Amino acid sequence: MQDIAKNNFDFIRVLLAFIVFIGHLGYLSASPTLEFLKHSPVEVGVFAFFIVSGFLIARSYERTSTLKKYVKKRLNRIVPAYLLVVVLCTILLSLVSTVSFSEYFSSPQTLKYLLWNSAFMNFMAPNLPGVFGNGAVNGALWTLKIEMCFYFLVPVLFLFFGKDNKYRNISLVVFYFLSLIYLNYFEMTGKVEISRQIPGALCYFIGGMLVYFNFEKFIKHKNILFIIAILTVWIDLIFKIKLFSPIMISIIVLYVAYSFKFLNNFGKYGDFTYGIYIFHFPIIRVFATLGLFANYNPYFMAFICMLVVVGVGVSSWHLYEKRFL
């Protein structure tokens, strides 16, 4: 039986981060030349992150001896770097604001941004005065409040059905379909942003958990499951409804995680995915605000932007994030 610890999750997370980065680059650069990048499947990338989290967080909780240690590990992984990007954006983006320093730092909006975003309530104050045409400073952070809710949800789910409860799978399946009802209802009524919030995103997280709890069966039948998953996702796309596709995408993502063994050591370079994810959005917007995509070769600027994002992500990990772990 395959060792559960031998996987390429580190590579998958970097790949997903770049999928999101490329899609946002297409939209935020406002460059007609880079418009084709909008076809990057950003939504799939984001939800695939939730799938990976469902698998790894269930495993982390099951392997952690106490609830206190589990909570400490989860908070140390997410909160320090999250607060860093919020504080740095609050301070450094004053340099690209259209208002004066005195007006910027005395504005109630600046304080609101700092406080609400520090509390993971990004939707309450997404903007900074005079920054990016008063558009959202960091549109990637909305997923972090969902991720935090998932972290605290796992102990509750374990409390209900425990490690060996025979009703565990069926309980998760019930939660899965309740989540799908919420997701599809708000998508069909045109409220896509609401559909992606915690109840709707839960089906992807549960998909990862279900594979974890049935890991041996998954590994044994992963090839046939992969083929079934590809066909099912295609059918769901034809009928434009999410019914089995979240769990099937979970199978696809985790099939990749436990195949291609040559990618298993990717993590030796550091876990810089999180830094890339949380910093890329404002960096792209700064490039666009400075006119770099408009006034210079867009392809070259996109490459430079990518290097900056990767550099910041790597630096965030080695100089800051890993100190808390």
N, C-alpha and C positions, 0 to 999 in steps of 0.2 A: 504494500500500500504506500502511496506517495506521502512523503513527509509534508505536513501542512505548513511548516516553516520555510520550505524551499519553494519560493515563488518569485515572481517579478513585479510585485506591487509597486516598488519604487519606480520602475520604468513606466508602468501604466499611469501613475499619478503625474509624472513629468509629461507624458504624452497628452493626458487630459488637460493639463494646465496650458500646453501649447495650443490645443484645439480651441480653448476659450480665448487665449491671447490673440490668435489669428482672426477669429470671428470678430472680436472687439476692435481689432486693428482695422478691419474692413469698414466698420460702422463709425468709429471715432475719428479716424484720420480725415474723413470728409473728402477723400481723394478719389476722383472717378477712376483713376488708374488702379487703385487697390480695392475697388468695389467688389471684385470677384471673390475677395476673402470673406465676404458676408455669408457665403455658402458653407463656411465651416460650421459643423453641427454643434454649436455652443450649448444648446439645451441638452443634447445627449451627453456632452462632456460634463456638464454640471451634475446631471442626474447619475452619471456613472461614478462620480465622486461619492455620492450618497450610497451607492451600492457597495463600493469598496469600504466605506465607513461602517455600513451595517455588518459586513463580514468581520472586519478587524476589531471593531469596538465590542461586538459580542464575544469574540475570542479574548480580548483584553480583560473584559469584566470577569469572564469565567476563570481566567488564570490569575487574577489579582486576589490576594488573600482577604482584604478588607475593603469595605465601601470607601473608607477614608482615603486609602491608597489609590483606589481607582479614580476618585474625584480629583485628587491632587495631580495624578498623571495627566488626566484629560485637560484640566485647567492650565497646567504648565505648558501643554503642547499648543493650545490655542490662544490663550489670553495675552501673554507677553508681547508676541509679535503683532497681534491685532491692535493692542493699545499703542504700540510703536507706530504703526502706519497711521492711526488716527491722529496722534500727536504731531507726527512729522508733517502730515498734510495740513493740519491746522496752522502750523508755524511757517513752513516753507512755501506754501501756495500763496502766501501774502506777496511773494515776489512776482507773481503773474496776475495778481488782482488788479482790476481797473480802478480801484479806490485807493486812497492814500493809506499808509501804514497806520496812522492815528485813527482814521475812520474804520479801517479793517479790524484792528484789535479792540476798539471800543464798541464795535457793533454787537448787539445782543445775539445776532445770528451766528457770530463766531463762537460765542460761549455755548449756544444751543447745539451747534454742530459737535463741539468737543464733548459735551455732557451726554447727549443722546446717542451719539455714535459709540462712546465709551461703554454705554449700557447695552450695546447691540441693537439699539432701536433706530437703525439708519433711516427708516422711512419717515421718522419724525422731523429730521433735519438733514436732508441729503446735500444741502448747498452751503457754500461759503460766500460771503459778500464779494461780488465782482469777479468771481473765479469761474472760468469756463462758461462765460455768458450766463451765469447763475444756473448752470446745469448740474447734474449729479456729479459730486466729486469722485466717488468711488462706487460705481454701480455693481462691483463684484462682491461687496461685503454683505449683501442681503442673505447670502447662503449661510453665513457664519452663525446667525441667530438660530437658523434651522438646525445646523450641526450641533450647536450647544444643547438645544432641546432634545435632540436624539441622544446625546451623551447621558442626559438625566433620565431619559425614557427607558434606557436599557435596564437599569436596576429595577424599575417598576415592572417591566415585563418579566424579568426573572423572578420577581416577588410573586407574580401571578402563577407562573407555571414551572418555575425551578429548572434545574439542570436536566432531570430525567423524567419530568412529567409527561405521561403518555398523550396528554392533550395539547402539548406545546405546539406541534405543527399545525393542528387544526385551529388553534387559537390565533396563530400568526396569519393563517390564511383568511380567517374572518376579518382581522384588522386590515389585511391586504385589500380585500374587496370593499370594505367600508371606505378606505382611502381612495380607491378607484371611483367610487360613487361621487365623492367630493370633487375629485380631479376632473372627471368627465362632465359633471354638471356645470361647473364654472367655466370650463372650456367651451361647452356648447352654448352657454349664455353670453359668450364674448368677454368674460372676465378672466382673462388668461393670467394676469398677475396674481389674482387671488387664488387661482387654481394651483399655483406653484408653491403656496405657503405650506406650513407644516403638515396639515392633514393630507394634502394632495401629494406631497413629496414623500410621505411615509411609506408608500408602496415600494419605492426603490430601496429604501433603507431595509425594509422587511425582506425584500428579495435577497439582499446580501446575507441577512441573518438566516434565512431558510437554507441557503446553500451551506453556510457554516454548520448549522445543526444537523445537516444531512451530508456532511462532507464525504464520508466513505462511499455512500451510494453515488454521489455526484462524480467522484473520481472514477469509479468503476464504469459508469455509463456516460462519461463526459463527451465522447465523440458523437454518439447518437443524439444526446441532449443538445449538443451544439447545432447539429443539422436541423432538429425540430425547432430550436429557438430561432434560427435564421428564417425558416419558412413562416413561423408564427408572427414574427415581427413584420414581415412583408405583408401578410394577410391583414394585420391590424392597420398598417399604413394604407392599404387599399380602401378599407372601410372607414378610415379616419376616426378610429376610436381606440382608446387605450383599454384593453381588457386583459390580455395575457402578456403584452409587450414588456411591461416593467420587469416581471419575473424572468422573461426570456432574455431581455437585455442583461439582467443579472447573470444568467447562465453564460452568455457570450463573454462578458467582461471577466468572469472568474475562470472561464475556459482558457482565455488568453493568459490569465495570471498563473495558471498551472500547466502551461505549455511553454515552448520556446525557452528551454533551460539555459541557453546561452545568455539570456538577459537577467538571470537570477542574481548576479553580483553587481547590478547597477547601483545599488544603494551605497557602495563603498565610496562614492564621490560625495556623499552627504545627502541629507533629506531637505533639499532646497525648494521642493514643489510649492510648499505653503507660501514662502516668500514671493515666488513668481506670481502666484495667484493673487495675493492681497495687494501687491504693489503695481501690477501691470496696468490697471485701469487709469489711475492718475498720471502715470508716466506717459502713456499714449496721449492723454488729453493735454499734457504740457507740450509735447511735440507738436500737436495740432494747433494749440494756442499760439505758439511761437512761429507758426507758419512754415515749419520745416518740411511738411509733406507737400505744401503748396508751392514753395519757392525753390525746392531742390528736387533732385530725382527721387520720386516716391519709393521706388524699390530700394534704393540705397538707404534712404531714411528709415524705411521699415526694418532693414537689416540692422542699422545702428540702434534703433529702438529696441529690437530684440536683444542685442548685446547688452544694452543698459539694463533691461528687465532681468536678464539672466544674471548679470553682475550684481545687481541689487539683491536678487533672490539668494545667490550663493553667499554674499556678504552677510545678509540677514541671518542665515543659518550658522555660519562659522563664527561670526562675531557676537551674535546675540542669542538666537533661539536655543541652541544646544546647551547654553549655560544653565538653562532652567530645567533640563531633562536629566 
